[in-house]
Amino acid sequence: MTENYEKCLYTYLGRHIYMHMYQHDAKRLEAILRVQSEIKKTMADYLKSKDFIEISPVILSPITDPLNHPTAPADIKCYGKTYRLMQSMIFHKQIAMRYLEKIFVFSPNIRIEPVNRRKTGRHLFEFTQLDVEAREATREGMIKLCETLITRVIKIVNNKCRDELTLLGRKKLQVPKKPFKRIKYDDAYTKYGKEFETKISQKNKHPIWITDIPLQHREFYDREDPKKPGYLRDMDLLYPEGYGEALSGGEREYQYEKIKEHIKKKGQRLSDFQEYLQIAKHGLPPSAGFGIGIERLTRFICGLKRIEETSLFPKTPGKTCL
């Protein structure tokens, strides 16, 4: 790179972006990305061995996951229609179940998070999520699959990325025993209060499941437990050591009238999901699945302080990023 080119780049990008690019510790960054590459390979290889088909990610759509927390809309106009950048492929995974039995996708997600989330060290407004879905699957089946993926990744990274983890100062990770511990949402809230996720993550040395989440604290598309009205057949996984949320998933609501009922209960408009509802009206098969953030998993396995370290071009809430 010539001196003149560097000066032009510095002027064009601005001081903060330029300094981020060139203050990277190259060896450290390479080690992190090699671990991340091994994580993705391990997951994909295992899922393929279980007859899951990898599909291409959806980047733009009229519909995307509404999420259960505020994000700014990321909309663009295409051919006179408003499209949204994908926040999560949940609806597309459900629709895919009409044609395929088991799928996975490494899906780029755009979530314009509130600026204050830049302080957490675990939020990016652009990240990659491994999304998995299986027809006729149950929450129990997805929990077992998740536990197998997590333990398998830790085993293989421990063996294949020993030099990288040593360079990063990360001690060899203990492979958690299956099944992982579980705690119901209401019990967690009663015992630890509003910040129960943070406290449970800090307190435990192994991953732990949060199950039976009330509908008001979750999106409308997860299936209500027929034996526990108002509670969903879903789950969140928390990493240990204070690394926080790992993944979310559960069984999906597939009955048209139930989906509409849940949308209304959440105070959302049916018109915002008309494309999805039109397909649901013609029939969606029962399914279950989950989404796990690749950068968060990388951060946990590498023992990193901040999630920005997991990407060459990280997108931090509130910052101008390359």
The 8 nearest C-alpha neighbors of each residue, nearest first, counted from 0:
[[1, 4, 2, 5, 3, 6, 8, 7],
 [0, 2, 4, 3, 5, 6, 7, 8],
 [1, 3, 5, 4, 6, 0, 7, 8],
 [4, 2, 6, 5, 1, 7, 0, 8],
 [3, 5, 7, 1, 6, 2, 8, 0],
 [4, 6, 8, 2, 3, 7, 9, 1],
 [7, 5, 9, 3, 8, 4, 10, 2],
 [8, 6, 4, 10, 9, 5, 11, 3],
 [7, 9, 5, 11, 6, 10, 12, 4],
 [8, 10, 6, 7, 12, 11, 17, 13],
 [11, 9, 7, 8, 13, 12, 6, 14],
 [12, 10, 8, 9, 13, 7, 6, 14],
 [13, 11, 9, 10, 8, 16, 17, 14],
 [14, 12, 10, 9, 15, 11, 16, 17],
 [13, 15, 17, 16, 18, 9, 12, 10],
 [16, 14, 18, 17, 13, 19, 12, 319],
 [17, 15, 19, 18, 14, 13, 12, 20],
 [18, 16, 14, 20, 19, 15, 9, 13],
 [17, 19, 15, 21, 20, 16, 22, 14],
 [20, 18, 16, 17, 22, 21, 15, 23],
 [21, 19, 17, 18, 22, 23, 16, 311],
 [20, 22, 18, 23, 19, 17, 24, 16],
 [23, 21, 19, 18, 20, 24, 17, 25],
 [24, 22, 21, 25, 20, 19, 28, 27],
 [23, 25, 27, 26, 28, 22, 21, 29],
 [24, 26, 28, 27, 23, 29, 22, 30],
 [27, 25, 29, 28, 24, 30, 166, 23],
 [28, 26, 30, 24, 29, 25, 31, 167],
 [27, 29, 25, 31, 30, 26, 24, 32],
 [28, 30, 26, 32, 27, 31, 33, 25],
 [31, 29, 163, 27, 33, 28, 32, 26],
 [32, 30, 28, 34, 29, 33, 35, 309],
 [31, 33, 35, 29, 34, 30, 36, 28],
 [34, 32, 36, 30, 35, 31, 29, 37],
 [35, 33, 37, 31, 32, 36, 38, 160],
 [36, 34, 32, 38, 33, 37, 297, 31],
 [35, 37, 33, 39, 34, 38, 32, 40],
 [36, 38, 40, 34, 35, 39, 41, 33],
 [39, 37, 35, 41, 36, 40, 152, 34],
 [38, 40, 42, 36, 37, 41, 43, 35],
 [41, 39, 37, 43, 42, 38, 44, 36],
 [42, 40, 44, 38, 39, 43, 37, 152],
 [41, 43, 39, 45, 40, 44, 46, 38],
 [42, 44, 40, 46, 45, 41, 47, 39],
 [45, 43, 47, 41, 42, 46, 40, 48],
 [44, 46, 48, 42, 47, 43, 41, 49],
 [47, 45, 49, 43, 51, 48, 44, 42],
 [48, 46, 51, 50, 44, 49, 45, 43],
 [47, 49, 45, 46, 50, 44, 51, 43],
 [48, 50, 46, 47, 51, 45, 44, 101],
 [51, 49, 47, 48, 52, 46, 101, 102],
 [50, 52, 101, 102, 47, 46, 49, 103],
 [53, 51, 102, 103, 101, 54, 50, 47],
 [52, 54, 103, 104, 102, 51, 55, 47],
 [55, 53, 104, 103, 52, 56, 102, 105],
 [54, 56, 104, 57, 53, 105, 106, 103],
 [57, 55, 106, 104, 58, 54, 105, 107],
 [56, 58, 59, 55, 85, 88, 106, 60],
 [57, 59, 85, 84, 56, 60, 107, 108],
 [60, 58, 84, 83, 85, 82, 57, 61],
 [59, 61, 82, 62, 83, 63, 84, 58],
 [60, 62, 82, 83, 81, 63, 59, 274],
 [63, 61, 60, 272, 83, 64, 275, 274],
 [62, 64, 85, 86, 87, 65, 88, 90],
 [63, 65, 87, 66, 86, 89, 88, 90],
 [66, 64, 63, 67, 218, 86, 68, 62],
 [67, 65, 64, 68, 218, 69, 217, 86],
 [66, 68, 218, 217, 65, 216, 69, 215],
 [67, 69, 66, 70, 65, 112, 217, 216],
 [70, 68, 71, 67, 112, 113, 66, 111],
 [71, 69, 112, 111, 110, 72, 68, 113],
 [70, 72, 111, 73, 112, 69, 110, 113],
 [73, 71, 74, 70, 111, 83, 110, 84],
 [72, 74, 84, 83, 71, 75, 111, 109],
 [75, 73, 83, 82, 72, 84, 81, 76],
 [74, 76, 82, 81, 83, 77, 73, 84],
 [77, 75, 81, 80, 82, 79, 78, 74],
 [76, 78, 80, 79, 81, 75, 82, 59],
 [79, 77, 80, 76, 81, 82, 75, 61],
 [78, 80, 77, 76, 81, 82, 75, 61],
 [81, 79, 77, 78, 76, 82, 61, 75],
 [82, 80, 76, 75, 77, 61, 74, 83],
 [83, 81, 61, 60, 75, 74, 59, 76],
 [84, 82, 74, 60, 59, 73, 61, 85],
 [83, 85, 59, 73, 58, 109, 74, 86],
 [84, 86, 58, 108, 87, 63, 109, 59],
 [87, 85, 108, 109, 110, 64, 63, 84],
 [88, 86, 64, 85, 89, 108, 63, 106],
 [87, 89, 91, 90, 92, 63, 85, 64],
 [88, 90, 92, 91, 87, 64, 93, 63],
 [91, 89, 93, 92, 88, 94, 63, 275],
 [90, 92, 94, 88, 93, 89, 95, 57],
 [93, 91, 95, 89, 90, 94, 88, 132],
 [94, 92, 90, 96, 91, 95, 89, 283],
 [93, 95, 91, 96, 92, 97, 90, 283],
 [96, 94, 92, 97, 93, 98, 91, 99],
 [97, 95, 99, 98, 94, 93, 134, 100],
 [96, 98, 95, 94, 99, 284, 283, 93],
 [97, 99, 96, 95, 100, 94, 101, 134],
 [100, 98, 96, 101, 95, 97, 102, 134],
 [99, 101, 134, 133, 96, 102, 98, 51],
 [102, 100, 133, 51, 99, 132, 52, 134],
 [103, 101, 52, 51, 132, 53, 131, 133],
 [102, 104, 131, 53, 130, 52, 54, 51],
 [103, 105, 130, 54, 53, 106, 129, 56],
 [106, 104, 129, 128, 127, 130, 56, 107],
 [105, 107, 56, 128, 127, 104, 129, 108],
 [108, 106, 127, 126, 128, 105, 109, 125],
 [107, 109, 86, 126, 85, 125, 87, 127],
 [110, 108, 125, 86, 124, 85, 84, 111],
 [109, 111, 124, 86, 112, 70, 125, 108],
 [112, 110, 71, 70, 124, 109, 113, 316],
 [111, 113, 70, 110, 316, 124, 114, 116],
 [114, 112, 115, 116, 70, 316, 111, 69],
 [113, 115, 317, 316, 116, 117, 112, 318],
 [114, 116, 117, 113, 118, 316, 317, 119],
 [117, 115, 118, 114, 119, 113, 122, 316],
 [116, 118, 316, 115, 119, 114, 315, 122],
 [119, 117, 116, 120, 115, 121, 122, 114],
 [120, 118, 121, 116, 117, 122, 115, 305],
 [119, 121, 305, 306, 118, 122, 117, 304],
 [120, 122, 306, 119, 305, 295, 123, 242],
 [123, 121, 120, 116, 117, 119, 124, 306],
 [124, 122, 315, 314, 125, 316, 126, 121],
 [123, 125, 110, 111, 314, 109, 316, 112],
 [126, 124, 109, 123, 108, 314, 110, 107],
 [125, 127, 108, 107, 123, 124, 128, 294],
 [128, 126, 107, 106, 293, 108, 292, 105],
 [127, 129, 292, 106, 291, 293, 105, 130],
 [128, 130, 105, 291, 290, 104, 106, 292],
 [129, 131, 290, 104, 103, 128, 289, 105],
 [130, 132, 103, 288, 289, 102, 290, 129],
 [131, 133, 288, 102, 287, 101, 92, 103],
 [134, 132, 101, 136, 286, 100, 287, 288],
 [133, 135, 286, 100, 136, 96, 285, 101],
 [136, 134, 286, 285, 133, 137, 287, 284],
 [137, 135, 287, 286, 134, 133, 140, 138],
 [138, 136, 140, 139, 287, 250, 141, 135],
 [137, 139, 141, 249, 140, 250, 142, 287],
 [140, 138, 142, 137, 141, 143, 136, 144],
 [139, 141, 137, 143, 138, 142, 136, 144],
 [140, 142, 144, 138, 143, 139, 145, 288],
 [141, 143, 139, 145, 144, 140, 138, 146],
 [144, 142, 146, 140, 141, 145, 147, 139],
 [143, 145, 141, 147, 142, 146, 148, 140],
 [146, 144, 148, 142, 147, 143, 141, 149],
 [147, 145, 143, 149, 148, 144, 150, 142],
 [146, 148, 144, 150, 145, 149, 151, 143],
 [147, 149, 145, 151, 146, 150, 152, 144],
 [150, 148, 146, 152, 151, 147, 145, 153],
 [151, 149, 153, 147, 152, 148, 174, 146],
 [150, 152, 148, 154, 153, 149, 147, 155],
 [151, 153, 149, 155, 150, 154, 38, 156],
 [152, 154, 150, 156, 151, 155, 157, 174],
 [155, 153, 151, 157, 152, 156, 150, 158],
 [154, 156, 158, 152, 157, 153, 159, 151],
 [155, 157, 160, 159, 153, 158, 154, 152],
 [156, 158, 154, 155, 161, 160, 153, 159],
 [159, 157, 155, 156, 161, 160, 154, 153],
 [158, 160, 156, 161, 155, 157, 37, 162],
 [161, 159, 156, 163, 162, 157, 158, 164],
 [160, 162, 164, 163, 157, 158, 159, 165],
 [163, 161, 165, 160, 164, 166, 159, 30],
 [162, 164, 30, 166, 160, 165, 161, 167],
 [163, 165, 167, 169, 161, 166, 162, 160],
 [164, 166, 168, 162, 167, 163, 169, 161],
 [165, 167, 163, 164, 168, 162, 27, 30],
 [168, 166, 164, 165, 169, 163, 27, 301],
 [167, 169, 165, 166, 164, 170, 302, 301],
 [170, 168, 164, 167, 302, 165, 301, 171],
 [171, 169, 172, 168, 165, 164, 302, 167],
 [170, 172, 157, 169, 173, 164, 161, 165],
 [173, 171, 170, 174, 157, 153, 300, 169],
 [172, 174, 175, 171, 153, 154, 205, 170],
 [173, 175, 150, 172, 153, 176, 154, 151],
 [176, 174, 205, 173, 150, 177, 206, 179],
 [175, 177, 178, 179, 174, 150, 205, 146],
 [178, 176, 179, 175, 146, 147, 180, 150],
 [177, 179, 176, 180, 146, 143, 175, 142],
 [180, 178, 177, 207, 206, 176, 181, 208],
 [179, 181, 207, 208, 178, 182, 206, 205],
 [182, 180, 208, 207, 209, 179, 183, 210],
 [181, 183, 209, 208, 210, 187, 184, 186],
 [182, 184, 210, 186, 209, 185, 211, 187],
 [183, 185, 187, 212, 186, 209, 210, 211],
 [186, 184, 188, 187, 183, 189, 212, 211],
 [185, 187, 189, 183, 188, 184, 190, 182],
 [188, 186, 184, 190, 185, 189, 191, 195],
 [187, 189, 192, 185, 191, 186, 190, 195],
 [190, 188, 186, 187, 192, 191, 185, 184],
 [189, 191, 187, 188, 186, 192, 195, 185],
 [190, 192, 195, 188, 187, 189, 194, 198],
 [193, 191, 188, 195, 194, 189, 190, 187],
 [192, 194, 195, 188, 191, 196, 189, 187],
 [195, 193, 192, 196, 197, 198, 191, 188],
 [194, 196, 191, 198, 192, 197, 193, 199],
 [197, 195, 199, 198, 194, 200, 243, 237],
 [196, 198, 200, 195, 199, 194, 243, 201],
 [199, 197, 195, 201, 200, 196, 202, 194],
 [198, 200, 202, 196, 201, 197, 195, 203],
 [199, 201, 241, 239, 197, 198, 243, 202],
 [202, 200, 241, 240, 198, 199, 203, 197],
 [201, 203, 199, 200, 198, 204, 240, 239],
 [204, 202, 239, 205, 200, 201, 199, 240],
 [203, 205, 239, 240, 202, 206, 201, 200],
 [204, 206, 239, 203, 175, 207, 238, 179],
 [207, 205, 238, 239, 237, 179, 236, 208],
 [206, 208, 180, 237, 181, 179, 236, 205],
 [209, 207, 181, 236, 235, 182, 210, 180],
 [208, 210, 235, 182, 183, 234, 184, 181],
 [211, 209, 234, 183, 212, 184, 233, 208],
 [212, 210, 231, 230, 183, 184, 232, 233],
 [211, 213, 184, 231, 230, 210, 214, 233],
 [214, 212, 230, 215, 216, 229, 231, 211],
 [213, 215, 217, 216, 230, 229, 231, 212],
 [216, 214, 213, 217, 265, 218, 264, 229],
 [217, 215, 214, 213, 212, 67, 218, 68],
 [216, 218, 214, 215, 67, 219, 213, 212],
 [217, 219, 67, 220, 66, 221, 214, 216],
 [220, 218, 261, 262, 221, 217, 265, 258],
 [219, 221, 252, 218, 251, 222, 258, 261],
 [222, 220, 251, 252, 250, 219, 231, 249],
 [223, 221, 252, 251, 250, 231, 232, 224],
 [222, 224, 231, 230, 232, 225, 228, 229],
 [223, 225, 227, 231, 226, 232, 230, 228],
 [226, 224, 227, 228, 223, 222, 230, 231],
 [225, 227, 224, 228, 223, 230, 229, 231],
 [228, 226, 224, 225, 230, 229, 223, 231],
 [229, 227, 230, 224, 225, 226, 223, 231],
 [228, 230, 214, 213, 227, 223, 231, 224],
 [231, 229, 213, 228, 211, 212, 223, 227],
 [230, 232, 223, 224, 233, 211, 222, 212],
 [233, 231, 224, 222, 250, 249, 223, 211],
 [249, 232, 234, 231, 248, 210, 250, 211],
 [233, 235, 210, 248, 209, 249, 247, 208],
 [234, 236, 247, 209, 246, 208, 248, 210],
 [235, 237, 208, 245, 246, 207, 244, 209],
 [238, 236, 244, 245, 243, 207, 206, 200],
 [237, 239, 206, 243, 242, 245, 200, 244],
 [238, 240, 200, 204, 205, 203, 206, 241],
 [241, 239, 201, 242, 200, 204, 203, 238],
 [240, 242, 201, 200, 243, 239, 197, 238],
 [243, 241, 238, 240, 239, 299, 200, 244],
 [244, 242, 237, 238, 241, 200, 197, 245],
 [243, 245, 237, 246, 236, 238, 242, 235],
 [244, 246, 237, 236, 238, 291, 243, 295],
 [247, 245, 291, 236, 290, 235, 244, 292],
 [248, 246, 235, 289, 290, 234, 236, 291],
 [249, 247, 289, 234, 288, 233, 290, 235],
 [233, 248, 250, 138, 287, 288, 234, 232],
 [249, 251, 287, 222, 138, 232, 221, 137],
 [252, 250, 221, 222, 287, 286, 220, 253],
 [251, 253, 222, 221, 220, 254, 258, 250],
 [252, 254, 283, 285, 251, 284, 255, 258],
 [255, 253, 257, 256, 252, 258, 283, 279],
 [254, 256, 258, 280, 257, 279, 253, 259],
 [255, 257, 259, 258, 254, 260, 280, 261],
 [258, 256, 260, 254, 259, 255, 261, 252],
 [257, 259, 255, 261, 260, 256, 254, 262],
 [260, 258, 262, 256, 257, 261, 263, 255],
 [259, 261, 257, 263, 258, 262, 256, 264],
 [262, 260, 264, 219, 258, 263, 259, 257],
 [261, 263, 259, 265, 267, 264, 260, 219],
 [264, 262, 266, 260, 265, 261, 267, 259],
 [265, 263, 261, 266, 262, 260, 267, 215],
 [264, 266, 262, 263, 267, 261, 215, 219],
 [267, 265, 263, 264, 262, 268, 261, 269],
 [266, 268, 262, 265, 263, 269, 264, 271],
 [269, 267, 270, 271, 266, 263, 262, 272],
 [268, 270, 271, 272, 273, 267, 262, 259],
 [271, 269, 273, 268, 272, 274, 267, 276],
 [272, 270, 269, 268, 273, 62, 267, 274],
 [273, 271, 270, 275, 269, 274, 276, 62],
 [272, 274, 276, 270, 275, 271, 277, 269],
 [275, 273, 277, 276, 272, 278, 62, 61],
 [274, 276, 272, 278, 273, 277, 279, 90],
 [277, 275, 279, 273, 278, 274, 280, 272],
 [278, 276, 280, 274, 275, 279, 273, 281],
 [277, 279, 281, 280, 276, 275, 282, 274],
 [278, 280, 276, 282, 281, 283, 277, 255],
 [281, 279, 277, 278, 255, 282, 276, 283],
 [282, 280, 278, 279, 277, 283, 255, 276],
 [283, 281, 279, 280, 278, 284, 255, 254],
 [282, 284, 253, 279, 97, 285, 94, 93],
 [285, 283, 253, 286, 97, 96, 282, 134],
 [286, 284, 135, 253, 134, 283, 251, 287],
 [287, 285, 134, 135, 136, 133, 251, 250],
 [286, 288, 250, 136, 249, 251, 132, 137],
 [289, 287, 132, 131, 248, 249, 141, 133],
 [288, 290, 248, 131, 247, 130, 249, 291],
 [289, 291, 130, 129, 246, 247, 128, 248],
 [292, 290, 246, 129, 128, 245, 293, 130],
 [293, 291, 128, 295, 294, 127, 296, 129],
 [292, 294, 296, 295, 128, 127, 297, 291],
 [295, 293, 297, 296, 292, 309, 298, 306],
 [296, 294, 298, 297, 292, 293, 299, 306],
 [297, 295, 293, 299, 298, 294, 300, 292],
 [296, 298, 294, 300, 295, 299, 35, 301],
 [297, 299, 295, 303, 301, 296, 300, 302],
 [300, 298, 302, 296, 297, 301, 295, 242],
 [299, 301, 297, 302, 298, 296, 153, 172],
 [302, 300, 298, 299, 303, 297, 169, 164],
 [303, 301, 299, 300, 298, 169, 304, 167],
 [304, 302, 298, 301, 305, 299, 306, 308],
 [303, 305, 302, 120, 306, 298, 308, 121],
 [306, 304, 120, 307, 303, 308, 121, 298],
 [305, 307, 121, 308, 120, 309, 298, 294],
 [308, 306, 313, 309, 305, 310, 315, 314],
 [307, 309, 306, 310, 305, 303, 28, 311],
 [308, 310, 307, 306, 294, 31, 298, 297],
 [311, 309, 313, 312, 308, 307, 32, 294],
 [310, 312, 313, 309, 308, 28, 20, 307],
 [311, 313, 310, 321, 314, 320, 20, 307],
 [314, 312, 310, 307, 311, 315, 320, 123],
 [313, 315, 123, 124, 320, 125, 316, 312],
 [314, 316, 123, 318, 117, 313, 124, 317],
 [317, 315, 117, 114, 318, 124, 112, 123],
 [316, 318, 114, 315, 117, 319, 113, 115],
 [319, 317, 315, 316, 320, 314, 114, 117],
 [318, 320, 317, 321, 16, 315, 314, 15],
 [321, 319, 314, 318, 16, 313, 315, 312],
 [320, 312, 16, 319, 12, 314, 313, 20]]
